[in-house]
Every structure is written in C-alpha cells, then in structure tokens.
C-alpha cells in the first residue's frame, strides 16, 4: 500500500463531506440547487468509495483519477448564492439559518 492510497482515502472523505454539507444546506433551506447537489453527491460518494477500493487493489492511478473526476463533477453543479460575509467555519460546516418554504 503506497502513500497514494492515503491520498485517495482523504479525497473520498472530502467528497463525502461535501455531499453531507450540501444535504444539510438543502434540508435547512429547501433550495433546488442544493437538492440536486445532494442527490448527485450520493453518486459521487459511491465513485469515491470505488476509487478507494481501486487503490487498495494496487490501481492507484485509476483510483486517483476517479477521485479527481468526482471532485470536479461535484463542483460543476450550479447552486444558489447563499453566503455573504460569514466567517469560514460557518461556510465550512454549512450552517445556514432555516428558511424552508414549506415550514409550518
């Protein structure tokens, strides 16, 4: 197992973290762009997991290519602008006030 396997594991963790952050923002705001990002994040998280399995099977370059593809495609999804001048920990964790349209 080479150091590239650890890089792939870190990349897969980032993909899954971004998926969960998009899901959290969608559940708090109900914005359709984040809904689409959360749905696609499931697929990209699966690609990240397959990439780690490729790295464990000594196919490091294929695994890293899959991780890079998942990160690239995850960043291409159009989302609404919700951030203003919030500090970085708020944006990092996806802490946004609840403002769902169907809130009772």
C-alpha positions as CSV (number, residue, x, y, z in Angstrom):
1,X,0.0,0.0,0.0
2,X,1.6,3.3,-1.1
3,X,1.0,6.8,0.0
4,X,-1.3,7.4,-2.9
5,X,-3.9,5.1,-1.1
6,X,-3.9,7.6,1.8
7,X,-4.4,10.5,-0.7
8,X,-7.4,8.6,-2.2
9,X,-8.9,8.0,1.2
10,X,-8.6,11.6,2.0
11,X,-10.1,12.6,-1.3
12,X,-13.1,10.2,-0.8
13,X,-13.6,11.7,2.7
14,X,-13.7,15.2,1.1
15,X,-16.3,14.0,-1.5
16,X,-18.5,12.5,1.2
17,X,-18.1,15.6,3.4
18,X,-19.2,17.9,0.6
19,X,-22.1,15.7,-0.1
20,X,-23.3,15.8,3.5
21,X,-22.8,19.6,3.6
22,X,-24.9,20.0,0.5
23,X,-27.6,17.8,2.0
24,X,-27.5,19.8,5.3
25,X,-27.9,23.1,3.4
26,X,-30.8,21.6,1.4
27,X,-32.6,20.4,4.4
28,X,-32.2,23.8,6.1
29,X,-33.2,26.0,3.1
30,X,-35.1,23.8,0.6
31,X,-33.2,25.4,-2.3
32,X,-33.4,23.3,-5.5
33,X,-29.7,23.7,-6.5
34,X,-28.6,22.1,-3.2
35,X,-31.2,19.4,-3.7
36,X,-29.7,18.5,-7.0
37,X,-26.2,18.7,-5.5
38,X,-27.2,16.4,-2.6
39,X,-28.7,13.8,-5.0
40,X,-25.7,13.8,-7.2
41,X,-23.5,13.7,-4.1
42,X,-24.7,10.1,-3.5
43,X,-23.3,9.0,-6.8
44,X,-20.1,10.9,-6.4
45,X,-19.7,9.4,-2.9
46,X,-20.1,5.9,-4.4
47,X,-17.5,6.8,-7.0
48,X,-15.1,7.9,-4.3
49,X,-15.7,4.6,-2.4
50,X,-14.9,2.6,-5.6
51,X,-11.8,4.7,-6.1
52,X,-10.5,3.7,-2.6
53,X,-11.2,0.1,-3.5
54,X,-9.2,0.5,-6.7
55,X,-6.3,1.9,-4.7
56,X,-6.5,-1.0,-2.3
57,X,-6.2,-3.3,-5.3
58,X,-3.0,-1.6,-6.4
59,X,-4.6,0.5,-9.1
60,X,-3.7,3.9,-7.6
61,X,-3.7,6.0,-10.7
62,X,-7.2,4.8,-11.6
63,X,-8.4,5.4,-8.1
64,X,-7.0,8.9,-8.0
65,X,-8.5,9.6,-11.4
66,X,-11.9,8.6,-10.2
67,X,-11.5,10.8,-7.1
68,X,-10.5,13.8,-9.2
69,X,-13.4,13.2,-11.6
70,X,-15.8,13.0,-8.6
71,X,-14.5,16.3,-7.1
72,X,-14.6,18.0,-10.5
73,X,-18.1,16.9,-11.3
74,X,-19.3,17.8,-7.8
75,X,-18.0,21.3,-8.1
76,X,-19.7,21.8,-11.5
77,X,-23.3,21.6,-10.1
78,X,-24.9,25.1,-10.1
79,X,-26.1,26.2,-6.6
80,X,-27.8,29.3,-5.4
81,X,-25.6,32.0,-3.7
82,X,-26.4,31.9,0.0
83,X,-23.2,33.2,1.5
84,X,-22.5,36.8,2.3
85,X,-19.7,37.8,4.8
86,X,-20.0,34.8,7.0
87,X,-16.8,33.6,8.6
88,X,-15.1,30.4,7.1
89,X,-16.3,28.0,9.9
90,X,-19.9,28.8,9.1
91,X,-19.4,28.2,5.4
92,X,-17.3,25.1,6.0
93,X,-20.0,23.4,8.1
94,X,-22.9,24.6,6.0
95,X,-24.5,26.4,9.0
96,X,-27.3,28.4,7.4
97,X,-30.4,29.7,9.1
98,X,-33.5,27.6,8.5
99,X,-35.8,29.2,5.9
100,X,-37.7,26.4,4.3
101,X,-40.7,27.4,2.1
102,X,-42.9,24.7,3.5
103,X,-42.1,25.3,7.1
104,X,-45.1,25.2,9.5
